[in-house]
Amino acid sequence: MTDVYIIDRLIKVIRERQQTVTEAITEGSVQDFAAFRHLRGKLEVWKEVEDELRLLLKKQERHDE
């Protein structure tokens, strides 16, 4: 398994989790404002992780050139 494959797979999983959190927020299953803030925080963390993985992928691609 290559690093690129692993990173691509992780990004796919992260996007699925972001989608799950987004659906929870938009479908109205949030019980109160505290729960909403918690879900928004989770969404931001998943976005940051995705961004970091993308940076690693770009660095790897530059290194391979």
N, C-alpha and C positions, 0 to 999 in steps of 0.2 A: 504494500500500500504506500502510495506516495503522500508527501505532505500536502500537496495540492488537493488530492482526493479527500483527505481527512478534513481539511479546512472547508472544502465545498460541502461536505456532508454536515459538518457542524453548522455552517451558515443555513443550510436547509432546515435543520432542527430548530435553530433559533427563530427563523421566520415562522415556522409552524407554531412555536410558543408565543411569538408576538401576535399572531393571528388569533390564537385562543384568548389571550388577554384582551385584545381589541374587541372581539366578539362579546366577551363578558361585559365590557364597558358599554358598548353600543346597543346591546340587546336588553339593557335595563335590569340585569340581574344583580346590580350593585345595591347593597342594602342601605348604605348610608354614605356620607361624604368621606368618612375615614376609610371605608373600604374602597371608594373611588380613588382616593389619594394613594392607597397601597398599590392598587392595580396600575395606576399611572407610573408609580415608582418602578414597579417591575418592568413595565414597558420601556422605560428609559434605560434601565440596566441592560435589558436584552439588546437595545439599540447600541449602547456603548460596546458591548461584547462583540456584536456584529462588526462594528466599525474597526475595532482592534484586530479582529481576524482578517478583515479586508486589507488593512495596512500590512499585516504579516504576509499575506498572499502577494501583495505588490512587491514587498521587499524580496520575497523568494523569487518572483519572476524576474526582477532586476538582477538578482544574484546569478540566476541561470543563464542570463544573456551573455 
